[in-house]
Amino acid sequence: MSEVKKREDFISWDEYFMGVSILSGQRSKDPNTQVGACIVNSENRIVGVGYNGFPAGCDDELFPWSREGSFLETKYPFVVHAELNAILNSIKNLKGCTIYVALFPCNECAKAIIQSGITEIVYLCDKYAETDSVKASKAMLDNAEVKYRQLKPSKGSIVLDFNIS
């Protein structure tokens, strides 16, 4: 009789939760940037997810999606970032939780992360590292002793196939 062994090529918890974050970002209607966030407690349970978009109740057909123009002609004063949406969509106690997000959080999201009690950020990309927003974010996170680390996935991609038989 042959012995059946478990799979060895399964993804890590970090990759799983980052995958949920990326999948959540696919809900975003933003034509330029789709960001998702996934908040996890110490027991590896998802306690909140979110993506970037306009506040609930605001008609996304009536607000601009542009990145260029005067402030009120752009999406920037109106869009809620994925991190804040995940916090607002979560259970109420986030003390000691970890947030997974593709892009390093801006200063506004860092404030919400710190205030919520989240103690760790796992991110994929820090392409805006030299901006004042991310510099301010890191200064606040360091001061509040919120850890952050870049995820180095073992795989370049994971394919979701809805044609499972």
DSSP file with accessible surface (Angstrom, degrees, kcal/mol):
  #  RESIDUE AA STRUCTURE BP1 BP2  ACC     N-H-->O    O-->H-N    N-H-->O    O-->H-N    TCO  KAPPA ALPHA  PHI   PSI    X-CA   Y-CA   Z-CA
    1    1 A M              0   0  242      0, 0.0     2,-0.3     0, 0.0     0, 0.0   0.000 360.0 360.0 360.0 130.2    0.0    0.0    0.0
    2    2 A S        -     0   0  105      1,-0.0     2,-0.5     0, 0.0     0, 0.0  -0.614 360.0-124.9 -85.3 144.3    1.4    3.4   -1.0
    3    3 A E        -     0   0  160     -2,-0.3     2,-0.5     1,-0.0    -1,-0.0  -0.727  17.1-139.0 -90.3 128.7    1.5    6.2    1.6
    4    4 A V        -     0   0  135     -2,-0.5     2,-0.3     0, 0.0    -1,-0.0  -0.768  21.7-161.3 -88.0 128.0   -0.2    9.5    0.5
    5    5 A K        -     0   0  161     -2,-0.5     3,-0.1     1,-0.1     0, 0.0  -0.767  22.1 -99.4-109.6 157.0    1.7   12.5    1.6
    6    6 A K        -     0   0  149     -2,-0.3    -1,-0.1     1,-0.1     2,-0.1  -0.265  47.9 -89.2 -68.7 157.7    0.6   16.1    2.0
    7    7 A R        -     0   0  158      1,-0.1     3,-0.2     2,-0.0    -1,-0.1  -0.377  31.4-164.2 -61.4 145.2    1.3   18.7   -0.7
    8    8 A E  S    S+     0   0  142      1,-0.1    -1,-0.1    -3,-0.1    -2,-0.0   0.540  77.6  68.0-107.8 -11.2    4.6   20.5   -0.3
    9    9 A D        +     0   0   92      2,-0.0    -1,-0.1     0, 0.0     2,-0.1   0.064  67.7 132.4-102.7  26.9    3.9   23.4   -2.6
   10   10 A F        -     0   0  112     -3,-0.2     2,-0.1     1,-0.1     0, 0.0  -0.365  60.1-104.7 -74.2 158.2    1.2   25.2   -0.6
   11   11 A I        -     0   0   52      1,-0.1    -1,-0.1    -2,-0.1     2,-0.0  -0.479  32.8-110.6 -83.5 156.3    1.4   28.9    0.0
   12   12 A S     >  -     0   0   49     -2,-0.1     4,-2.6     1,-0.1     5,-0.2  -0.258  30.7-104.8 -75.8 167.6    2.5   30.5    3.3
   13   13 A W  H  > S+     0   0  143      1,-0.2     4,-2.9     2,-0.2     5,-0.3   0.924 123.4  53.2 -58.0 -44.4    0.1   32.4    5.5
   14   14 A D  H  > S+     0   0   34      1,-0.2     4,-2.4     2,-0.2     5,-0.2   0.925 110.9  45.6 -58.0 -45.2    1.7   35.6    4.4
   15   15 A E  H  > S+     0   0   19      2,-0.2     4,-2.3     1,-0.2    -1,-0.2   0.893 112.3  52.3 -66.1 -38.2    1.2   34.7    0.7
   16   16 A Y  H  X S+     0   0  107     -4,-2.6     4,-2.0     2,-0.2    -2,-0.2   0.959 113.3  42.1 -61.5 -51.2   -2.4   33.7    1.4
   17   17 A F  H  X S+     0   0    1     -4,-2.9     4,-2.1     1,-0.2    -2,-0.2   0.866 113.7  51.8 -69.4 -34.5   -3.4   36.9    3.2
   18   18 A M  H  X S+     0   0    4     -4,-2.4     4,-2.8    -5,-0.3    -1,-0.2   0.896 107.9  54.1 -66.3 -36.5   -1.5   39.0    0.6
   19   19 A G  H  X S+     0   0   31     -4,-2.3     4,-2.8     2,-0.2    -2,-0.2   0.907 107.2  49.7 -61.2 -40.8   -3.5   37.1   -2.1
   20   20 A V  H  X S+     0   0   30     -4,-2.0     4,-2.7     2,-0.2    -1,-0.2   0.919 110.6  51.4 -63.5 -40.0   -6.7   38.1   -0.3
   21   21 A S  H  X S+     0   0    0     -4,-2.1     4,-1.8     2,-0.2    -2,-0.2   0.943 112.1  44.7 -61.5 -47.7   -5.5   41.7   -0.3
   22   22 A I  H  X S+     0   0   78     -4,-2.8     4,-0.8     2,-0.2    -2,-0.2   0.920 113.1  50.9 -64.8 -42.3   -4.8   41.6   -4.0
   23   23 A L  H >< S+     0   0   88     -4,-2.8     3,-1.1     1,-0.2     4,-0.3   0.919 107.7  53.4 -62.4 -40.5   -8.1   39.9   -4.8
   24   24 A S  H >< S+     0   0   18     -4,-2.7     3,-2.0     1,-0.3     4,-0.3   0.891 101.3  60.9 -60.3 -38.2   -9.9   42.5   -2.7
   25   25 A G  H >< S+     0   0    1     -4,-1.8     3,-1.6     1,-0.3    -1,-0.3   0.759  88.9  71.2 -60.8 -24.3   -8.2   45.2   -4.8
   26   26 A Q  T << S+     0   0  130     -3,-1.1    -1,-0.3    -4,-0.8    -2,-0.2   0.639  87.2  65.5 -69.3 -11.6   -9.9   43.8   -7.9
   27   27 A R  T <  S+     0   0  146     -3,-2.0    -1,-0.3    -4,-0.3    -2,-0.2   0.669  79.4 107.2 -78.5 -17.5  -13.2   45.2   -6.6
   28   28 A S    <   -     0   0   12     -3,-1.6    25,-0.1    -4,-0.3     6,-0.0  -0.365  57.9-158.2 -66.0 139.6  -11.8   48.7   -7.0
   29   29 A K        +     0   0  125     23,-0.4    -1,-0.1    -2,-0.1    24,-0.1   0.404  52.7 125.2 -94.5   0.6  -13.3   50.7   -9.9
   30   30 A D        -     0   0    3     22,-0.4    -2,-0.0     3,-0.2    22,-0.0  -0.442  55.5-149.3 -62.7 123.5  -10.3   53.0  -10.0
   31   31 A P  S    S+     0   0   84      0, 0.0    -1,-0.2     0, 0.0     3,-0.1   0.680  90.5  33.4 -71.7 -14.2   -9.0   52.9  -13.6
   32   32 A N  S    S+     0   0   78      1,-0.3     2,-0.4    33,-0.2    -2,-0.1   0.810 121.2  27.3-107.8 -43.3   -5.3   53.5  -12.5
   33   33 A T        -     0   0   32      2,-0.1     2,-0.6    19,-0.0    -1,-0.3  -0.980  52.1-172.6-134.1 122.7   -4.7   51.9   -9.1
   34   34 A Q        +     0   0   84     -2,-0.4     2,-0.4    -3,-0.1    -9,-0.2  -0.951  18.3 170.9-115.6 109.2   -6.4   48.9   -7.6
   35   35 A V        -     0   0   14     -2,-0.6    17,-1.8   -10,-0.2     2,-0.3  -0.961   8.2-175.3-121.4 137.3   -5.3   48.4   -4.0
   36   36 A G  E     -A   51   0A   1     -2,-0.4    66,-0.8    15,-0.2     2,-0.3  -0.845   7.1-156.5-123.2 164.0   -6.7   46.0   -1.5
   37   37 A A  E     -AB  50 101A   0     13,-2.5    13,-1.9    -2,-0.3     2,-0.4  -0.993   3.4-165.7-141.3 147.2   -6.1   45.4    2.2
   38   38 A C  E     -AB  49 100A   0     62,-2.1    62,-3.0    -2,-0.3     2,-0.4  -0.993   7.9-156.3-135.6 125.3   -6.6   42.4    4.5
   39   39 A I  E     -AB  48  99A   0      9,-3.4     8,-2.9    -2,-0.4     9,-1.2  -0.885  14.1-173.7-106.2 134.1   -6.5   42.5    8.3
   40   40 A V  E     -AB  46  98A   3     58,-3.0    58,-2.8    -2,-0.4     6,-0.2  -0.967  14.5-137.7-129.9 140.2   -5.7   39.4   10.2
   41   41 A N    >   -     0   0   38      4,-2.5     3,-1.8    -2,-0.4     4,-0.2  -0.270  41.5 -89.0 -88.5-178.5   -5.7   38.6   13.9
   42   42 A S  T 3  S+     0   0  110      1,-0.3    -1,-0.1     2,-0.1    55,-0.0   0.643 125.4  59.9 -68.3 -12.7   -3.1   36.6   15.9
   43   43 A E  T 3  S-     0   0  127      2,-0.1    -1,-0.3     0, 0.0     3,-0.1   0.156 119.6-106.6 -98.6  16.6   -5.0   33.4   15.2
   44   44 A N  S <  S+     0   0   59     -3,-1.8     2,-0.5     1,-0.2    -2,-0.1   0.849  74.4 141.9  59.3  39.1   -4.7   33.8   11.4
   45   45 A R        -     0   0  153     -4,-0.2    -4,-2.5     2,-0.0     2,-0.4  -0.925  55.6-121.4-109.7 132.8   -8.3   34.8   11.1
   46   46 A I  E     +A   40   0A  70     -2,-0.5    -6,-0.3    -6,-0.2     3,-0.1  -0.583  34.8 170.6 -72.8 125.7   -9.4   37.5    8.6
   47   47 A V  E     +     0   0A  19     -8,-2.9    44,-1.5    -2,-0.4     2,-0.3   0.420  62.0   9.1-117.5  -2.9  -11.1   40.3   10.5
   48   48 A G  E     -A   39   0A   6     -9,-1.2    -9,-3.4    42,-0.2    -1,-0.4  -0.896  53.0-175.3-173.4 143.9  -11.4   42.9    7.8
   49   49 A V  E     +A   38   0A  55     -2,-0.3     2,-0.3   -11,-0.2   -11,-0.2  -0.966  14.4 160.1-138.4 156.8  -10.9   43.6    4.1
   50   50 A G  E     -A   37   0A   2    -13,-1.9   -13,-2.5    -2,-0.3     2,-0.3  -0.981  18.2-156.0-165.1 169.3  -11.2   46.7    2.0
   51   51 A Y  E     -A   36   0A  73     -2,-0.3     2,-0.3   -15,-0.3   -15,-0.2  -0.948  38.9 -82.6-148.4 165.4  -10.2   48.3   -1.3
   52   52 A N  S    S+     0   0    9    -17,-1.8   -22,-0.4    -2,-0.3   -23,-0.4  -0.550  71.2 108.7 -78.3 132.6   -9.8   51.8   -2.7
   53   53 A G  B     -E   80   0B   8     27,-1.9    27,-3.5    -2,-0.3     3,-0.1  -0.971  67.6 -57.6-179.5-179.9  -13.0   53.5   -3.8
   54   54 A F        -     0   0   25     -2,-0.3    25,-0.2    25,-0.2     3,-0.1  -0.379  68.4 -83.8 -75.5 156.1  -15.5   56.2   -3.0
   55   55 A P    >   -     0   0   51      0, 0.0     3,-2.3     0, 0.0    -1,-0.1  -0.249  56.4 -88.6 -58.3 147.7  -17.3   56.2    0.3
   56   56 A A  T 3  S+     0   0  109      1,-0.3     3,-0.1    -3,-0.1    -3,-0.0  -0.292 117.3  30.2 -55.0 135.3  -20.4   54.0    0.5
   57   57 A G  T 3  S+     0   0   89      1,-0.3     2,-0.5    -3,-0.1    -1,-0.3   0.234  92.3 112.5  96.1 -15.5  -23.4   56.0   -0.6
   58   58 A C  S <  S-     0   0   55     -3,-2.3     2,-0.7    -4,-0.1    -1,-0.3  -0.822  72.0-124.2 -92.4 129.6  -21.5   58.2   -3.0
   59   59 A D    >   -     0   0   78     -2,-0.5     3,-2.1     1,-0.2     4,-0.4  -0.611  14.1-154.9 -74.9 112.5  -22.3   57.6   -6.7
   60   60 A D  T 3  S+     0   0   31     -2,-0.7    -1,-0.2     1,-0.3     3,-0.1   0.541  91.4  65.4 -70.8  -3.2  -19.0   56.8   -8.4
   61   61 A E  T 3  S+     0   0  157      1,-0.2    -1,-0.3     3,-0.0    -2,-0.1   0.652 100.5  51.3 -84.3 -17.2  -20.5   58.0  -11.7
   62   62 A L  S <  S+     0   0  134     -3,-2.1    -2,-0.2     2,-0.1    -1,-0.2   0.471 101.1  68.8-100.4  -4.1  -20.7   61.5  -10.2
   63   63 A F  S    S-     0   0   61     -4,-0.4     2,-0.1    -3,-0.1    12,-0.1  -0.863  86.6-103.1-116.8 153.4  -17.1   61.9   -9.0
   64   64 A P        -     0   0   38      0, 0.0    14,-0.1     0, 0.0    10,-0.1  -0.398  18.2-168.3 -76.9 148.3  -13.9   62.1  -11.0
   65   65 A W        +     0   0   55     -2,-0.1   -33,-0.2     8,-0.1     9,-0.1   0.335  51.0 123.0-107.4   2.8  -11.5   59.3  -11.4
   66   66 A S        -     0   0   52      7,-0.3     9,-2.6     1,-0.1    10,-0.4  -0.247  50.1-160.7 -70.5 150.9   -8.7   61.5  -12.8
   67   67 A R  S    S+     0   0  105      7,-0.2     2,-0.3     8,-0.1    -1,-0.1   0.487  76.0  65.7-100.5 -11.1   -5.2   61.9  -11.4
   68   68 A E  S    S+     0   0  146      5,-0.2     2,-0.2     2,-0.0    -2,-0.1  -0.847  76.7  45.3-115.8 151.2   -4.6   65.2  -13.2
   69   69 A G  S    S-     0   0   56     -2,-0.3     5,-0.1     5,-0.1     0, 0.0  -0.651  95.2 -21.5 118.2-173.2   -6.2   68.6  -12.8
   70   70 A S  S >  S-     0   0   65     -2,-0.2     3,-2.1     1,-0.1     4,-0.4  -0.294  75.1 -99.1 -67.4 159.1   -7.2   70.8  -10.0
   71   71 A F  G >  S+     0   0  137      1,-0.3     3,-1.6     2,-0.2     5,-0.1   0.881 123.7  47.0 -47.6 -50.3   -7.7   69.1   -6.6
   72   72 A L  G 3  S+     0   0  120      1,-0.3    -1,-0.3     4,-0.1    -2,-0.1   0.596 106.5  59.9 -74.8  -8.0  -11.5   68.9   -6.9
   73   73 A E  G <  S+     0   0  118     -3,-2.1    -7,-0.3   -10,-0.1    -1,-0.3   0.365 100.4  71.0 -95.1   2.1  -11.3   67.6  -10.4
   74   74 A T  S <  S-     0   0    5     -3,-1.6    -7,-0.2    -4,-0.4     4,-0.2  -0.680  88.0-115.9-112.5 171.7   -9.3   64.6   -9.3
   75   75 A K  S >> S+     0   0   11     -9,-2.6     4,-2.3    -2,-0.2     3,-1.8   0.695  92.2  91.0 -75.1 -20.1  -10.1   61.4   -7.3
   76   76 A Y  T 34 S+     0   0  121    -10,-0.4    -1,-0.2     1,-0.3    -4,-0.1   0.802  83.6  46.2 -58.1 -39.2   -7.8   62.4   -4.4
   77   77 A P  T 34 S+     0   0   47      0, 0.0    -1,-0.3     0, 0.0    -2,-0.1   0.671 122.4  38.2 -76.9  -7.9  -10.2   64.3   -2.2
   78   78 A F  T <4 S+     0   0   52     -3,-1.8    -2,-0.2    -4,-0.2     2,-0.2   0.734  88.7  95.1-112.3 -31.5  -12.9   61.6   -2.6
   79   79 A V     <  -     0   0   24     -4,-2.3     2,-0.5   -25,-0.2   -25,-0.2  -0.466  59.5-144.9 -74.0 135.7  -11.3   58.1   -2.6
   80   80 A V  B     -E   53   0B  24    -27,-3.5   -27,-1.9    -2,-0.2   -29,-0.1  -0.879  26.6-122.9 -94.6 126.7  -11.1   56.1    0.6
   81   81 A H     >  -     0   0   76     -2,-0.5     4,-2.5   -29,-0.2     5,-0.2  -0.292  18.8-112.0 -70.4 157.5   -7.8   54.1    0.6
   82   82 A A  H  > S+     0   0    1      1,-0.2     4,-2.7     2,-0.2   -45,-0.2   0.863 114.4  55.4 -56.9 -41.7   -7.9   50.3    1.0
   83   83 A E  H  > S+     0   0    8      2,-0.2     4,-2.1     1,-0.2    -1,-0.2   0.934 110.5  43.9 -61.6 -46.4   -6.3   50.3    4.5
   84   84 A L  H  > S+     0   0   62      2,-0.2     4,-3.0     1,-0.2     5,-0.2   0.910 113.1  52.1 -66.6 -40.7   -9.0   52.7    5.9
   85   85 A N  H  X S+     0   0   30     -4,-2.5     4,-2.2     1,-0.2    -2,-0.2   0.921 109.1  50.2 -60.6 -41.6  -11.8   50.8    4.3
   86   86 A A  H  < S+     0   0    0     -4,-2.7     4,-0.3     2,-0.2    -1,-0.2   0.914 112.2  47.6 -63.6 -40.9  -10.5   47.5    5.8
   87   87 A I  H >< S+     0   0   24     -4,-2.1     3,-1.2     1,-0.2    -2,-0.2   0.944 114.5  45.7 -64.4 -45.6  -10.3   49.2    9.2
   88   88 A L  H 3< S+     0   0  106     -4,-3.0    -1,-0.2     1,-0.3    -2,-0.2   0.802 114.4  48.9 -68.4 -28.4  -13.8   50.6    8.9
   89   89 A N  T 3< S+     0   0  105     -4,-2.2    -1,-0.3    -5,-0.2    -2,-0.2   0.382 101.2  90.4 -89.1   2.7  -15.2   47.2    7.5
   90   90 A S  S <  S-     0   0   14     -3,-1.2   -42,-0.2    -4,-0.3     4,-0.1  -0.313  89.0 -80.8 -95.7 177.5  -13.6   45.2   10.3
   91   91 A I        -     0   0   89    -44,-1.5    -1,-0.2     2,-0.1   -44,-0.1  -0.257  52.6-109.1 -63.5 167.5  -14.5   44.0   13.8
   92   92 A K  S    S+     0   0  189      1,-0.1     2,-0.9    -3,-0.1    -1,-0.1   0.857  99.9  65.2 -78.9 -32.7  -14.0   46.7   16.3
   93   93 A N        +     0   0  111      1,-0.1    -1,-0.1     2,-0.0    -2,-0.1  -0.782  47.8 158.6 -98.1 106.4  -10.9   45.5   18.2
   94   94 A L    >   +     0   0    3     -2,-0.9     3,-2.3    22,-0.7    25,-0.2   0.249  22.3 143.0-106.5  10.8   -7.9   45.4   15.9
   95   95 A K  T 3  S+     0   0  162      1,-0.3    23,-0.2    23,-0.1    22,-0.1  -0.297  76.7   6.7 -56.1 125.1   -5.3   45.5   18.7
   96   96 A G  T 3  S+     0   0   37     21,-2.3    -1,-0.3     1,-0.2    22,-0.2   0.507  99.0 137.3  81.5   5.7   -2.3   43.3   17.8
   97   97 A C    <   -     0   0    4     -3,-2.3    22,-2.3    20,-0.2    23,-1.2  -0.320  47.7-131.8 -82.2 167.3   -3.6   42.6   14.3
   98   98 A T  E     -Bc  40 120A  22    -58,-2.8   -58,-3.0    20,-0.2     2,-0.4  -0.943  12.2-150.7-117.1 139.1   -1.5   42.6   11.0
   99   99 A I  E     -Bc  39 121A   0     21,-2.5    23,-2.9    -2,-0.4     2,-0.5  -0.942   4.8-156.4-112.8 133.1   -2.6   44.4    7.8
  100  100 A Y  E     +Bc  38 122A  10    -62,-3.0   -62,-2.1    -2,-0.4     2,-0.3  -0.931  23.7 159.6-106.7 129.7   -1.5   43.1    4.4
  101  101 A V  E     -Bc  37 123A   0     21,-2.4    23,-0.8    -2,-0.5    24,-0.2  -0.993  41.8-135.6-152.2 142.6   -1.4   45.6    1.6
  102  102 A A  E    S+     0   0A  22    -66,-0.8    23,-3.1    -2,-0.3    22,-0.9   0.919  92.5  45.9 -67.3 -44.1    0.3   45.7   -1.8
  103  103 A L  E    S- c   0 125A  30    -67,-0.2    23,-0.2    21,-0.2     3,-0.1  -0.817  97.5-102.3-103.3 142.2    1.5   49.3   -1.6
  104  104 A F        -     0   0   12     21,-2.0    24,-0.1    -2,-0.4    -2,-0.1  -0.317  52.7 -99.6 -58.9 136.4    3.2   50.8    1.5
  105  105 A P        -     0   0    0      0, 0.0    -1,-0.1     0, 0.0    32,-0.1  -0.257  31.3-125.5 -65.6 144.1    0.6   52.9    3.4
  106  106 A C     >  -     0   0   21     -3,-0.1     4,-2.4    31,-0.1     5,-0.2  -0.180  36.2 -93.4 -73.9 175.8    0.5   56.7    3.0
  107  107 A N  H  > S+     0   0   41      1,-0.2     4,-1.9     2,-0.2     5,-0.1   0.872 124.9  53.0 -63.6 -36.5    0.6   59.0    6.0
  108  108 A E  H  > S+     0   0  112      1,-0.2     4,-1.5     2,-0.2    -1,-0.2   0.923 112.2  44.2 -67.1 -42.0   -3.2   59.2    6.3
  109  109 A C  H  > S+     0   0    5      1,-0.2     4,-2.8     2,-0.2    -2,-0.2   0.875 108.2  59.1 -69.4 -35.2   -3.5   55.5    6.4
  110  110 A A  H  X S+     0   0    0     -4,-2.4     4,-2.8     1,-0.2     5,-0.3   0.907 103.2  52.9 -59.7 -39.9   -0.6   55.2    8.8
  111  111 A K  H  X S+     0   0   94     -4,-1.9     4,-2.7     1,-0.2    -1,-0.2   0.932 111.7  44.8 -59.6 -46.2   -2.6   57.4   11.2
  112  112 A A  H  X S+     0   0   21     -4,-1.5     4,-2.1     2,-0.2     6,-0.2   0.891 112.6  51.8 -66.7 -38.8   -5.6   55.1   11.0
  113  113 A I  H  X>S+     0   0    0     -4,-2.8     5,-1.3     2,-0.2     4,-0.8   0.950 113.8  43.4 -61.8 -49.3   -3.4   51.9   11.3
  114  114 A I  H ><5S+     0   0   46     -4,-2.8     3,-1.2     1,-0.2    -2,-0.2   0.949 114.4  49.7 -61.2 -49.1   -1.7   53.3   14.5
  115  115 A Q  H 3<5S+     0   0  169     -4,-2.7    -1,-0.2     1,-0.3    -2,-0.2   0.837 106.8  56.2 -62.3 -31.5   -5.0   54.5   16.0
  116  116 A S  H 3<5S-     0   0   30     -4,-2.1   -22,-0.7    -5,-0.2    -1,-0.3   0.663 113.9-113.7 -76.5 -17.9   -6.7   51.2   15.4
  117  117 A G  T <<5 +     0   0   18     -3,-1.2   -21,-2.3    -4,-0.8   -20,-0.2   0.469  60.6 153.9  97.5   1.3   -4.1   49.2   17.3
  118  118 A I      < -     0   0    2     -5,-1.3    -1,-0.3    -6,-0.2   -20,-0.2  -0.443  23.9-169.2 -61.8 135.8   -2.7   47.2   14.3
  119  119 A T        +     0   0   62    -22,-2.3    28,-2.3   -25,-0.2     2,-0.3   0.489  59.3  40.5-112.5  -4.7    0.9   46.3   15.2
  120  120 A E  E     -cd  98 147A  30    -23,-1.2   -21,-2.5    26,-0.2     2,-0.4  -0.995  54.5-161.7-149.0 142.6    2.3   45.1   11.9
  121  121 A I  E     -cd  99 148A   0     26,-2.2    28,-2.1    -2,-0.3     2,-0.5  -0.984   5.3-167.6-119.7 129.8    2.2   45.9    8.2
  122  122 A V  E     +cd 100 149A   0    -23,-2.9   -21,-2.4    -2,-0.4     2,-0.3  -0.986  19.5 172.4-115.9 124.7    3.1   43.5    5.5
  123  123 A Y  E     -cd 101 150A  22     26,-2.1    28,-3.2    -2,-0.5   -21,-0.2  -0.884  33.0-152.6-131.2 161.3    3.5   45.0    2.0
  124  124 A L  E    S+     0   0A  44    -22,-0.9     2,-0.4   -23,-0.8   -21,-0.2   0.817  79.1  27.2 -96.5 -42.4    4.7   44.0   -1.4
  125  125 A C  E     -c  103   0A  46    -23,-3.1   -21,-2.0   -24,-0.2    -1,-0.3  -0.960  42.2-174.8-133.6 141.5    5.9   47.3   -2.9
  126  126 A D    >   +     0   0   32     -2,-0.4     3,-1.8   -23,-0.2     4,-0.1  -0.345  33.0 145.3-124.8  48.8    7.3   50.6   -1.6
  127  127 A K  T 3  S+     0   0  131      1,-0.3     3,-0.3     2,-0.1    -1,-0.1   0.678  72.5  51.2 -67.6 -14.5    7.4   52.5   -5.0
  128  128 A Y  T >  S+     0   0   98      1,-0.2     3,-2.3    -3,-0.1     6,-0.5   0.105  71.3 124.5-105.4  23.4    6.5   55.8   -3.3
  129  129 A A  T <  S+     0   0   23     -3,-1.8    -1,-0.2     1,-0.3    -2,-0.1   0.778  70.9  53.2 -54.9 -31.7    9.3   55.5   -0.6
  130  130 A E  T 3  S+     0   0  150     -3,-0.3    -1,-0.3    -4,-0.1     2,-0.2   0.452  87.0 103.6 -88.5   1.7   10.8   58.8   -1.6
  131  131 A T  S <> S-     0   0   55     -3,-2.3     4,-2.3     1,-0.1     5,-0.2  -0.498  79.8-122.5 -81.5 154.1    7.6   60.8   -1.3
  132  132 A D  H  > S+     0   0  132      1,-0.2     4,-2.7     2,-0.2     5,-0.2   0.861 110.8  60.6 -61.2 -34.8    6.9   63.0    1.7
  133  133 A S  H  > S+     0   0   40      2,-0.2     4,-2.1     1,-0.2    -1,-0.2   0.928 109.3  39.5 -60.4 -46.8    3.7   61.0    2.4
  134  134 A V  H  > S+     0   0    5     -6,-0.5     4,-2.9     2,-0.2     5,-0.2   0.882 113.5  55.0 -74.6 -33.9    5.6   57.7    2.9
  135  135 A K  H  X S+     0   0  105     -4,-2.3     4,-2.1     2,-0.2    -2,-0.2   0.932 111.4  45.1 -62.1 -42.4    8.4   59.4    4.8
  136  136 A A  H  X S+     0   0   39     -4,-2.7     4,-2.4     2,-0.2     5,-0.2   0.912 111.5  54.1 -65.7 -40.5    5.9   60.8    7.2
  137  137 A S  H  X S+     0   0    0     -4,-2.1     4,-2.9    -5,-0.2     5,-0.2   0.948 109.9  45.6 -57.7 -49.5    4.2   57.5    7.4
  138  138 A K  H  X S+     0   0   47     -4,-2.9     4,-2.8     1,-0.2     5,-0.3   0.880 110.0  55.0 -66.1 -35.7    7.4   55.7    8.3
  139  139 A A  H  X S+     0   0   60     -4,-2.1     4,-2.2    -5,-0.2    -1,-0.2   0.936 113.1  41.8 -62.5 -44.9    8.2   58.3   10.9
  140  140 A M  H  X S+     0   0   58     -4,-2.4     4,-2.4     2,-0.2    -2,-0.2   0.923 115.0  49.9 -68.3 -43.8    4.9   57.9   12.7
  141  141 A L  H  <>S+     0   0    0     -4,-2.9     5,-2.8    -5,-0.2     4,-0.4   0.918 112.4  47.8 -62.0 -42.7    5.0   54.1   12.4
  142  142 A D  H ><5S+     0   0   93     -4,-2.8     3,-1.2    -5,-0.2    -1,-0.2   0.933 112.2  49.3 -62.7 -44.8    8.5   53.9   13.8
  143  143 A N  H 3<5S+     0   0  141     -4,-2.2    -2,-0.2     1,-0.3    -1,-0.2   0.874 114.0  45.1 -63.6 -35.9    7.6   56.2   16.6
  144  144 A A  T 3<5S-     0   0   43     -4,-2.4    -1,-0.3    -5,-0.1    -2,-0.2   0.405 113.1-120.9 -87.2   0.5    4.5   54.2   17.5
  145  145 A E  T < 5 +     0   0  171     -3,-1.2     2,-0.6    -4,-0.4    -3,-0.2   0.839  55.1 158.1  60.0  38.4    6.5   51.0   17.2
  146  146 A V      < -     0   0    9     -5,-2.8    -1,-0.2    -6,-0.2   -26,-0.2  -0.846  36.2-135.5 -88.8 122.0    4.4   49.5   14.4
  147  147 A K  E     -d  120   0A 133    -28,-2.3   -26,-2.2    -2,-0.6     2,-0.3  -0.485  23.1-174.1 -76.8 149.4    6.5   46.9   12.6
  148  148 A Y  E     +d  121   0A  64    -28,-0.2     2,-0.3    -2,-0.2   -26,-0.2  -0.994   5.4 173.5-143.8 144.5    6.5   46.8    8.8
  149  149 A R  E     -d  122   0A  84    -28,-2.1   -26,-2.1    -2,-0.3     2,-0.4  -0.994  30.6-118.1-150.2 148.1    8.1   44.3    6.4
  150  150 A Q  E     -d  123   0A  78     -2,-0.3     2,-0.4   -28,-0.2   -26,-0.2  -0.725  29.4-130.6 -87.9 132.4    8.2   43.6    2.8
  151  151 A L        -     0   0   14    -28,-3.2   -29,-0.0    -2,-0.4    -1,-0.0  -0.694  13.4-162.8 -82.8 131.2    6.9   40.3    1.6
  152  152 A K        -     0   0  153     -2,-0.4  -137,-0.1     2,-0.0   -28,-0.1  -0.873  21.4-147.2-111.1  91.3    9.1   38.3   -0.7
  153  153 A P        -     0   0   62      0, 0.0  -142,-0.0     0, 0.0    -2,-0.0  -0.224  12.6-137.5 -63.4 150.5    6.7   35.7   -2.2
  154  154 A S  S    S+     0   0   93      2,-0.0     2,-0.3  -142,-0.0  -143,-0.0   0.676  90.7  47.6 -79.0 -17.6    8.0   32.3   -3.1
  155  155 A K  S    S-     0   0   78      1,-0.1     3,-0.1     3,-0.0    -1,-0.0  -0.921  73.8-139.4-123.2 150.2    5.9   32.4   -6.3
  156  156 A G  S    S-     0   0   90     -2,-0.3     2,-0.3     1,-0.2    -1,-0.1   0.784  85.0  -2.4 -77.1 -26.4    5.6   35.1   -8.9
  157  157 A S        -     0   0   91      2,-0.0     2,-0.4     0, 0.0    -1,-0.2  -0.991  53.3-146.1-159.3 160.2    1.9   34.6   -9.3
  158  158 A I        -     0   0   94     -2,-0.3     2,-0.5    -3,-0.1    -3,-0.0  -0.999  23.5-142.6-129.7 129.8   -1.1   32.5   -8.2
  159  159 A V        -     0   0  124     -2,-0.4     2,-0.6     2,-0.0    -2,-0.0  -0.817   2.3-150.0 -99.7 130.6   -3.9   31.8  -10.7
  160  160 A L        -     0   0  104     -2,-0.5     2,-0.6     2,-0.0    -2,-0.0  -0.888  14.3-167.8 -95.4 122.8   -7.5   31.7   -9.7
  161  161 A D        -     0   0   91     -2,-0.6     3,-0.2     1,-0.1    -2,-0.0  -0.946  14.4-173.1-115.7 111.9   -9.4   29.3  -11.9
  162  162 A F  S    S+     0   0  186     -2,-0.6     2,-0.7     1,-0.2    -1,-0.1   0.467  73.3  83.0 -80.9  -2.2  -13.2   29.6  -11.7
  163  163 A N        +     0   0  137      2,-0.0     2,-0.4     0, 0.0    -1,-0.2  -0.406  59.8 155.1 -98.1  55.9  -13.5   26.5  -13.9
  164  164 A I              0   0  147     -2,-0.7    -2,-0.0    -3,-0.2     0, 0.0  -0.694 360.0 360.0 -84.9 131.3  -13.0   23.9  -11.2
  165  165 A S              0   0  161     -2,-0.4    -2,-0.0     0, 0.0    -1,-0.0  -0.797 360.0 360.0-123.3 360.0  -14.6   20.6  -11.9
